[in-house]
Amino acid sequence: MKRKICPDCGRTFNQAGKWQVICRRCYAISKSGDSFKKDGVHIEVDLLKKIRLLCHPDKHDGSELSTSVTAEINLLMNKIKSLHDGKIKNGHACPI
């Protein structure tokens, strides 16, 4: 086995073969369906949904700030969905 550095978390791991490019921990996270991971950044989809609810314009008398933040969150959610062909698993965008 060869020691490698996981490109997602930066931890070292024993590479079982050339096919293994990330550590087991990051692999498990990527298969959990609870987050979106790209270039080492995790985006928790449930957290985005909660933030969207908290800042929604209906809760802030239609303020300009809440409208623009909600629109940005919606764009981010759509980008996540498009990266996964719109497939959703258990209310989450499927991880890469």
Helices and strands as residue ranges (DSSP letters): E 2-5, E 12-15, H 24-32, E 35-38, E 41-44, H 45-55, G 57-59, H 64-83, E 88-89, E 92-93
